[in-house]
Amino acid sequence: MWIVPLSRLLNAHQVIGIQPYAFATTGLAAFVSPLIFGAMADRHASPFAGIAMVERGSAGGMALASWSIEGDGLPSSFWR
């Protein structure tokens, strides 16, 4: 849902250099998520707990990314 306005947001804050990496995260997540989280959820946790963990993690990542961009920090400060 956030991928559509992402390029406009990055262009507005002059952080065009991380644009390819930001768009690559969706492909990486689509590859890693079923392998790791699916196997973990099948063996160790209920599906509801797995989904809740993934939702909290993605919300935290989005909050860190927006604070890094809005706070006039370097784009690389999010990746450290």
Buried (B, 14 or more C-beta within 10 A) or exposed (E): EEEEEBEEBBEEEEBEEBBEEBEEEEEEEEEEEEEEBEEEBEEEBEEEEBEEBBEEEEEEEEEEBEEBBEEEEEBEEBEE
